[in-house]
Amino acid sequence: MAVKTGSVERLVGSYQAWAANGASRVPAWLKDLREGGIRRFVELGFPNLKQEAWRFTSVAPIAETQFELAHPASRIPHLEEIQPFLVGEAGDRLVFVDGFFAPALSTSLPGGVRVASLAQALRENPETIQHHLCKYAKTDERPFCALNTAFVAEGAFVHVPAKLRVAEPIQLLFLTTTDRQVVVHPRNLVVVDREARASIVETYAALAENVYWTNAVTEIVVGDGARVDYHRVQRESNRAFHVAATQSHQGQGSTLNLHFVAFGSALARHDIGAVLAGPGGTLILNGLYLLAGAQHADHHTTIDHAADHCQSHEYFNGVLDGHSRGVFTGRIIVRPGAQKTDSKQTNNNLLLSADAHADSQPQLEIYADDVKCTHGSTVGPLDPRALFYLRSRGVGENEARRLLTYGFAAEILGRVEVAPLRVQLDRIVRDRVAQP
C-alpha cells in the first residue's frame, strides 16, 4: 500500500517508510544529509502567508492534497512522444520519467563530459558528489529545499572537465506521465570546471493534464573562467504544483547566463539564487512567465555580489491573462568589499485582463560604496499609444494586441542562444498569444 503524503506528518511518515525500504543503504554522509533535511523540514513546516517570503503565495493546496511517492512508470513513453520537449537530436540527453531515470530515452556520448543520473554518479563518483551536493542550495529558511534534501536520490549529474567545450546542448528532461497524485523530488548537480564551456537545457513537462507535485532543486557550479548557458523550461500540467530552487556559484572571471521560462502548473514557486564568489564574474538572469486562467507563479531571485568587479543584469517579464497572478521578488546584495559592482534589475508585467494581478518587489542591499546598482518594475496593460499606432496603420485591434504581447515576450526569448530551443519557445508563445 502506497504511503500517502501531504501534511508534515504524512511527509515524515513517507520519509520513514522510504528510508526503511532500502533508501538507508547509502554512505553515512548521504544518510546524514537526508536526516538533516527531514529534521529541518519538520522545524520549518509548510510556509504560510504570515511569512514575508510567502505573503503573496499560499501553499495550502499542496499541504492539503494527499500525494504518494512516485513509483517507476509501468510504461516508458516512446521517443516520438517526448519529441515535442526535446531540442534537436544531437548531444547528451538524460530523461527521467515520473522521477526515475529512463536509459532507453537517454543518450550519453563520448567526449569527456560526464552526464549521468545522480543515482549512478553516487555509485561511481561519490567523491565529486560529496564535495558539491547540498553545499550551495541552503535549507536554513527553505522548507521545500529541506524536503528535497531528505529525499535526495535521483536526478541529473553533469560534470564538464576543465577547458572542455561542449558543442551541443546537454538536455535534462523530467517528464510526468502517471495519472496518480504523486510527488517527485529531482535533485540536479551541474559542475563546470575552470575555463570549460557548456550549454544545458533543463525541462519539466507532462504528457497529460493531471494533478501531481514536482519539488526540484538544481545546484550549478561554474569554475574560474568558465562559461555556462543554462536554460530551464517549466511546461508542467496546468493542474500540477511546481516548487523549485536553483542555486548557482561562480568562480573568478566566469560567465553564467541563466534563462528561466514558465508556462505551466496551477501553482509554481521558484527560488533562484546566484552567488558571484570570485572577482570579475558576469551573470545574466533572464526570465519569462506566461500565465492564464487561475495560474499562480511566484519567482524569488537573489543575486549575491560577494566579490569585486562583478556585473549582473536581470530581466524578468511576465504576461498575465484571465484571473492569473504573478509574483516577483528580486533581491540584489552587494557585500562589503565588493567594489566596482555593476548590477541592474528590471521586472515588467503585462496585464491582459482586468482580473489579472501582479506583485513586484525589487530590493537592493548595498554594503559597498563604489558601485552602480539600479532596479525598476512596471505593472500595467498594453500601451494605448502603441495600440493606436498599429491600428492607425490598418492593423485590427485583436491582431495589434497579439503583436504587442508577442513582442513583449520575445524581448526575453531573443536572448536565448540555443537556436532550436528559442524556436520552440517562440512557437509556444505565438500559440498562447493567439488564443482568444
C-alpha positions in Angstrom: 0.0 0.0 0.0 1.4 3.4 -1.0 2.3 5.8 1.8 0.3 9.0 1.5 2.0 12.3 1.9 0.9 15.9 2.0 0.9 17.4 5.6 4.1 17.5 7.6 3.1 14.3 9.4 2.3 12.4 6.2 5.6 13.6 4.7 7.6 12.4 7.7 5.8 9.1 7.6 6.6 8.8 3.9 10.2 9.5 4.5 10.5 7.0 7.3 8.8 4.3 5.1 11.1 5.2 2.2 14.2 5.1 4.3 13.3 1.8 5.8 12.6 0.3 2.4 16.2 0.3 1.2 17.0 4.0 0.9 19.0 3.9 4.1 21.7 1.7 2.4 23.8 4.7 1.4 27.1 6.2 2.6 27.0 7.7 6.1 27.5 11.3 4.7 24.4 11.0 2.5 22.3 9.5 5.2 23.3 12.4 7.5 22.2 14.9 4.7 18.9 13.2 4.4 18.3 13.0 8.1 19.2 16.7 8.5 16.9 17.6 5.6 13.8 15.9 7.2 14.6 17.4 10.6 14.9 20.9 9.1 11.6 20.4 7.2 9.8 19.4 10.4 11.3 22.5 12.2 10.1 24.8 9.4 6.9 23.2 8.4 4.9 24.4 5.4 5.2 28.2 4.9 2.2 30.5 5.4 1.1 33.9 4.4 2.3 35.5 7.6 5.9 34.9 6.5 7.4 37.8 4.4 8.8 35.5 1.8 5.5 33.8 1.2 2.9 36.6 1.9 1.7 36.5 -1.7 1.6 32.8 -2.2 -0.4 30.2 -0.3 0.8 26.6 -0.4 -2.3 25.3 1.3 -3.3 23.4 -1.9 -0.1 21.4 -1.7 -0.3 20.8 2.1 -3.9 19.8 1.9 -3.6 17.3 -1.0 -2.6 13.7 -0.4 0.3 12.8 -2.6 2.2 9.5 -2.8 5.8 9.0 -3.7 6.2 8.2 -7.3 7.0 4.7 -8.5 8.8 3.6 -11.7 6.4 4.1 -14.6 4.7 1.0 -15.8 5.2 2.2 -19.4 8.1 4.2 -20.7 7.0 6.6 -23.5 8.2 6.2 -27.0 10.8 8.6 -28.3 8.1 10.1 -30.6 6.0 11.1 -27.5 8.8 13.1 -25.9 10.0 14.7 -29.2 7.9 17.9 -28.6 10.0 18.5 -25.4 13.4 17.9 -27.0 15.7 20.5 -28.7 17.2 18.5 -31.5 18.7 15.1 -31.7 22.4 15.8 -31.1 24.2 15.9 -27.8 23.9 14.2 -24.5 20.4 13.7 -23.1 19.1 12.5 -19.7 15.4 11.6 -19.5 13.5 10.9 -16.2 10.0 9.5 -16.2 8.0 10.0 -13.1 11.2 10.8 -11.2 13.1 7.7 -12.4 16.0 7.6 -14.9 14.9 6.2 -18.3 18.1 4.8 -20.0 16.1 3.8 -23.2 15.3 7.5 -23.9 18.7 8.9 -22.8 22.0 9.3 -24.7 25.5 9.7 -23.4 28.1 10.4 -26.0 31.9 10.0 -25.7 34.0 13.1 -25.5 35.0 13.7 -21.8 31.9 15.3 -20.4 30.2 13.2 -17.6 26.4 13.0 -18.0 24.7 10.5 -15.7 21.8 10.0 -13.3 22.6 11.1 -9.8 22.0 7.6 -8.5 24.6 6.2 -10.9 27.1 9.0 -10.1 26.7 8.3 -6.4 27.9 4.8 -7.1 30.7 5.7 -9.5 31.8 9.2 -8.5 31.0 9.5 -4.8 33.8 11.9 -4.0 32.7 14.5 -6.6 29.1 14.3 -5.4 30.0 14.5 -1.8 32.2 17.6 -2.4 29.4 19.6 -4.1 26.0 18.1 -3.2 23.9 20.3 -0.9 26.8 22.8 -0.5 25.0 25.7 -2.3 21.3 25.3 -2.0 20.8 26.0 1.7 17.9 24.7 3.7 18.0 27.2 6.5 14.8 29.0 5.5 13.7 26.8 2.6 11.3 24.1 3.8 10.8 22.6 0.3 14.6 22.5 -0.3 15.0 20.7 3.0 12.3 18.2 2.0 14.1 17.6 -1.3 17.3 17.0 0.6 15.6 14.5 2.7 14.6 12.5 -0.4 17.7 13.1 -2.4 18.3 10.0 -4.5 17.8 10.7 -8.2 18.2 13.5 -10.7 20.8 14.6 -13.2 24.6 14.9 -12.7 26.7 16.8 -15.3 30.4 17.3 -14.9 32.4 19.2 -17.6 36.2 18.9 -17.1 38.5 21.9 -17.2 39.0 23.6 -20.6 36.5 21.3 -22.4 34.0 22.9 -24.7 30.7 21.0 -25.2 29.5 21.7 -28.7 25.8 20.6 -28.4 23.4 21.5 -25.6 23.0 18.9 -22.8 19.4 18.1 -22.3 17.8 17.2 -19.0 14.1 16.2 -19.4 11.8 15.4 -16.4 8.5 14.0 -17.6 5.5 13.1 -15.6 3.2 10.5 -17.1 1.2 8.9 -14.3 -2.4 9.8 -13.6 -1.9 9.2 -9.8 -1.3 12.1 -7.4 2.4 11.7 -6.9 5.3 13.8 -5.7 8.8 13.7 -7.2 11.9 15.2 -5.8 14.5 15.6 -8.6 18.0 16.7 -7.4 20.4 18.0 -10.0 24.0 18.8 -9.8 26.0 20.6 -12.6 29.7 21.2 -12.2 31.6 23.0 -15.0 35.3 23.2 -14.2 37.6 26.1 -14.9 37.7 27.5 -18.5 35.2 25.0 -19.7 32.1 25.9 -21.7 28.7 24.2 -21.8 25.0 24.8 -22.6 22.3 23.0 -20.7 18.5 22.8 -21.1 16.5 21.6 -18.1 12.8 20.9 -18.9 9.9 19.9 -16.8 6.8 18.7 -18.7 3.8 16.3 -18.6 2.0 14.1 -21.1 -1.4 14.7 -19.6 -3.3 17.4 -17.5 -3.0 15.5 -14.2 -2.6 16.6 -10.6 0.9 16.0 -9.2 3.7 17.8 -7.4 7.3 18.4 -8.6 9.7 19.6 -5.9 13.1 20.1 -7.6 16.5 21.5 -6.6 19.3 22.3 -9.0 22.9 23.3 -8.0 25.2 24.9 -10.6 28.9 25.3 -10.0 30.8 27.5 -12.5 34.6 27.3 -12.2 37.1 30.1 -12.8 37.0 31.4 -16.3 34.2 29.0 -17.3 31.0 29.9 -19.2 27.7 28.2 -18.8 24.4 29.0 -20.7 21.7 27.4 -18.5 18.1 27.2 -19.6 15.2 26.0 -17.6 11.7 25.5 -19.1 8.7 24.7 -16.9 5.8 23.2 -19.0 4.0 21.2 -16.3 0.4 20.2 -16.4 -1.9 23.2 -15.7 -3.3 21.2 -12.7 0.1 20.4 -11.2 2.2 22.0 -8.5 5.7 23.0 -9.1 8.2 24.1 -6.4 11.8 24.6 -7.2 15.1 26.1 -6.1 18.0 26.8 -8.5 21.3 27.9 -6.9 24.5 28.9 -8.7 28.0 29.6 -7.5 30.5 31.4 -9.8 34.3 31.5 -9.7 36.7 34.2 -10.8 36.2 35.6 -14.3 33.3 33.2 -15.0 30.2 33.9 -17.1 26.7 32.4 -16.3 23.7 33.1 -18.5 20.5 31.9 -16.8 17.2 31.6 -18.7 14.0 30.7 -16.9 10.7 30.3 -18.8 7.5 29.2 -17.0 4.3 28.3 -18.9 2.6 25.6 -16.9 1.3 24.4 -13.5 -1.6 25.7 -11.4 0.8 26.9 -8.6 4.5 27.5 -9.1 7.2 28.8 -6.8 10.8 29.2 -7.9 13.6 30.4 -5.6 16.6 31.4 -7.7 19.9 32.2 -6.0 23.2 33.3 -7.6 26.5 33.9 -5.8 29.3 35.7 -7.6 32.0 34.4 -5.4 35.1 35.4 -7.5 36.2 38.7 -8.9 35.3 39.6 -12.4 32.3 37.4 -12.8 29.3 38.1 -15.1 25.7 37.0 -14.6 22.7 37.4 -16.9 19.4 36.4 -15.3 16.7 36.2 -18.0 13.1 35.2 -17.1 9.7 35.0 -18.7 6.4 33.7 -17.3 3.2 33.4 -19.3 0.1 32.8 -17.1 -3.6 32.4 -17.9 -6.8 31.2 -16.2 -6.2 30.9 -12.5 -2.5 30.1 -12.7 -0.2 31.5 -9.9 3.6 31.8 -10.4 6.0 33.2 -7.8 9.6 33.9 -8.6 12.1 34.9 -5.9 15.6 35.9 -7.1 18.6 36.7 -5.0 21.9 37.9 -6.7 24.7 37.9 -4.2 27.7 40.0 -5.2 30.3 38.6 -2.8 33.4 39.7 -4.8 34.6 42.8 -6.5 34.4 43.9 -10.2 31.4 41.7 -10.9 28.4 42.6 -13.0 24.9 41.2 -13.1 21.9 42.1 -15.4 18.5 40.7 -14.6 15.5 40.9 -16.9 12.2 39.3 -15.9 8.9 39.8 -17.9 5.5 38.5 -17.0 2.4 38.2 -19.2 -0.8 37.6 -17.2 -4.3 36.9 -18.5 -7.5 35.7 -17.0 -7.5 35.6 -13.2 -3.8 34.7 -13.0 -1.3 36.2 -10.6 2.4 36.7 -10.9 4.7 37.5 -8.0 8.3 38.7 -8.5 10.7 39.5 -5.6 14.2 40.4 -6.8 16.9 41.0 -4.3 20.4 42.2 -5.0 23.1 42.1 -2.3 26.4 43.8 -2.6 28.7 42.6 0.2 31.3 44.7 2.0 34.4 44.9 -0.2 32.5 44.1 -3.5 33.6 47.3 -5.0 33.1 48.2 -8.7 29.9 46.1 -8.7 27.6 46.9 -11.7 24.1 45.5 -11.2 20.8 46.1 -13.0 17.4 44.6 -12.3 14.2 45.0 -14.3 10.8 43.4 -13.8 8.0 44.3 -16.3 4.5 42.8 -16.1 1.8 43.0 -18.8 -1.8 42.6 -17.7 -4.1 41.4 -20.4 -7.1 41.1 -18.2 -8.7 43.4 -15.6 -8.8 40.3 -13.3 -5.0 39.5 -13.7 -2.7 40.7 -10.9 1.0 41.2 -10.5 3.1 41.9 -7.4 6.6 43.2 -8.0 9.2 43.8 -5.2 12.7 44.8 -6.3 15.2 45.2 -3.5 18.7 46.4 -3.1 21.1 45.8 -0.2 24.3 47.6 -0.7 27.3 47.5 1.8 30.0 48.9 -0.5 30.4 52.5 -1.7 31.9 52.3 -5.2 29.1 50.5 -7.1 26.5 51.1 -9.8 23.1 49.5 -8.9 19.7 50.1 -10.4 16.3 48.5 -10.2 12.9 49.1 -11.6 9.5 47.5 -12.2 6.3 48.1 -14.2 2.8 46.7 -14.0 0.1 47.6 -16.4 -1.9 46.9 -19.6 -0.7 47.3 -23.2 0.4 50.8 -24.1 -2.6 52.5 -25.7 -0.3 54.7 -27.8 1.3 51.6 -29.4 -2.2 50.1 -30.0 -3.3 53.4 -31.6 -0.2 53.5 -33.8 -0.8 49.9 -35.1 -4.5 50.5 -35.6 -3.8 53.7 -37.5 -1.7 51.6 -39.9 -4.6 49.3 -40.6 -3.9 46.5 -38.1 -7.1 45.2 -36.5 -7.4 45.6 -32.7 -7.1 41.9 -31.8 -4.1 41.5 -34.1 -2.5 44.6 -32.7 -2.8 43.2 -29.2 -1.3 39.9 -30.2 1.6 41.6 -31.9 2.4 43.8 -28.9 2.1 40.9 -26.5 4.3 38.7 -28.6 6.9 41.5 -28.8 6.9 41.9 -25.0 7.7 38.2 -24.6 10.1 38.0 -27.5 12.3 40.6 -25.8 13.2 37.8 -23.3 13.3 34.9 -25.7 15.7 36.8 -28.1 18.5 36.4 -25.6 18.3 32.6 -25.7 21.3 31.4 -27.6 20.3 27.8 -28.2 18.6 28.3 -31.6 16.3 25.1 -31.5 15.1 26.0 -28.0 14.5 29.6 -29.0 12.4 28.5 -32.0 10.5 26.0 -29.8 9.7 28.6 -27.1 8.8 31.2 -29.8 6.2 28.8 -31.2 4.7 28.2 -27.7 4.5 31.9 -27.1 2.8 32.5 -30.5 0.3 29.8 -29.8 -0.5 31.2 -26.4 -0.8 34.7 -27.7 -3.1 33.6 -30.5 -5.6 32.0 -28.1 -8.7 34.2 -27.6 
